[in-house]
Amino acid sequence: MTFFVNRDVNQLSAHASLHALAWCFCGLFSAVFLLRAGLTVAQTFLVFAAILTLRFALRPLVLALAPAIGLRRTMIVGTLVFACQFPLLAFVQGIGPALALYCFISALGDVLYWPCSHAFFAAVGEVELRGSQVAERQVLGALAGVLGPAAGGVMLAAFGPWPAFLAAFLTEIAAIVPLLYVTEPPIARKPADGAFAAAKAGVRLFFTDGWICMGSGLAWSIMMFRALGARYDAFGGALAAAGLAGALGGMLLGRFIDRGHALQSTLVNAAILAGSLIVRALCEEAPIPIIAVAIGTTLLGGLYVPTLMTALYNQAKASPCPLRFHFAAEGGWDAGGTAACLVAAAICVADGPLQLVVLLGLPMAGVQAWLLLGSYSRHECARPQCGAIAPVTAGDA
């Protein structure tokens, strides 16, 4: 167990759990809330494309702020801004100024928060324990993933958006406390040679993740919501069950990577991901099949995050600057997510089924597996139990 061994990782995991709880109270419902607020499915995809485009445009702000005030203070500011998007969502009633403000604050919070969060975790964690640390962070977030959607769905159904979204706001503010006790990693004011070139492989990997999450993942959430009668409480309960299954899968499979089985994990993960997308695409929008498939595919998909993020975090730690690595990699995520949302919106405008949008992730799952296999095989550690990844050079990428 890595619990209580690395104090900084434990504090970051505590922060991530509170952050996840806030997100599960509100963020997981953002797409379906927009549908209930009067947007069409195509418009909902376009809203997320707009947020991701704003994220891409605002991204240089984190490179201006973090070297000046430090990574920890920047992440605290990002957490504060991130929290503000939750109550703003409650004001959204169709397309208008409230939606525009929500999009801007959501993008700004993401820009200041996520590169710092990933850089922190990459910098303070140990390479040889990375798979376990990523998996155990998922386990700590399991409570959030179960309680958050269940409670958020009930509160939305019974009392409307304000109680749930204000609870999300206060929980996100509370997530600042663990950050006060994390060791501050140094950030150079000027980028070292090769700081951005080292992130080329990370950019490509995050492009695939953004494409899968914002295309197939978002479409699947909407399918679940429709199948459950557009009820917040039922939708939240299904998300809670799936979250528990995913946490258990991640806990069991994360250590598999640390034991020197990164290549095998990548192949297994690719097969599970492709199979899950196909099964989800075959689902009709009926409650029982949707819930069964959601739980089953999320349980088996517990390997996805450890496989992907172990590679990315180890590459970032070995790079000249973890912050600049994730600055670039997050740009890849924005590009992939934006492209997927635009394609999904076009399919919806043409009256194509959401099942087709789910299948958009299938070819990208193959691309992601190919990139991960190349990354792990090029940088195998000499010790069998070590999943270390050496620095990625421009030639490697």
C-alpha positions, 0 to 999 in steps of 0.5 A: 500500500502507498497510503501514508507512505508519500504524504504529498500523494496522500494530500493530493488524493484527499484533495482529488476526492473532495474535487470529485465529490463536488464534480459528482454533485454538479458536473456530471449532471451538466450535460443533462441539465442543459438538455432540461434547460431547453438545449437540443442534443446538438446544441449541448455538444456545441456548448462543450465544443465552445468550452474546450475552444475557450480552454485552448485559447485561455491556456497561456494564462497558466504559464504566466501565473504559475511561474510567478506565484507558484504551482500551489497558489495557481492551483488554489486560484484554479480551484476557486474559479472552478467552484464558481461554475457550479452556481452559475450553471443554475442560472442557465435557461436556454441559450443566452448570457448566463450560458455564455458566462458559464462557458467562460468561467468553466473554461477558465477554471479548467485552464488554471486547475487541470495542468497544475493538478496533473503536474503536481501528481506527476512531480510528487509521485514515485515512478515505480508506484505510479499505477498503484497511486493512480488506482488508489486515488480512484479508490479514495474517489470512490466514495465521491463517485457513489455518494455524489451522483446519488445525492446530487440526483435526489437533490436536483429531483426534489429541490431543484438545482440550487441546493445541489450546485451550492453543495458542489460549490462549498465542497470544491472550496473545502478541497483547497485545505489539503493543498495547503500541506503539499510540498511546492515543486519548483517551476522554472520561470523560463522553459528549459530546452525540450520542455515542450518537445518532450510532451509530443507523445502526451499531446497525442495520447490526450487527444485520443482521451479527449476524443473518447470522453467528449464524443462517446462518453458524453453521448453515453451519458445522454443515452442513460439519461433518456433511458431513465426517463430524464429523471435526475434521481434515477440517472444519479443512482445509475452513475453511483453504481457505475462509479463503485464498479469502476473504483473496484476495477481500478483498485484491482488492476492498477498494481498490475502495471507496477508489477511490470505488466504495462504492455499486457495492461495496454492490450487488455485495456484496449480490448475492454474499451473497444468491447465496451463501446460496441456493447454500449452502441448496441444498447437500446434506450431501455432502463434495465439494459442501460444500467446493466451495461453501465455497471459492467463496462465501468467495472471492466473499464477500471484499467483505463485510467491507470493505464493511460495516466501511469504513462502520462505522469511518468513521462511528465516527471521525466520531462524538463518541466511537468507543468509545461508537459501538461500544459501542452498535453491538455491542449491535445485533450482540448483539440480531441474533445472539440473535434469529437463534439463538432462531429457529434453535433453534425451527426445529431443535426443530420438526425443520426443516432447517438449510438453512432456517436458512441462508436466514434471512440472505436477507431481512437481506442485503437490509436490510443493503444498503439501510442501506449504500446509504443511509449511503454515498449520504448521505455521499459525499465530494467527492473521487472517490477518497475513501470518507469518511463524515460524522458520522451525526446522529439525523436521518440515522439 
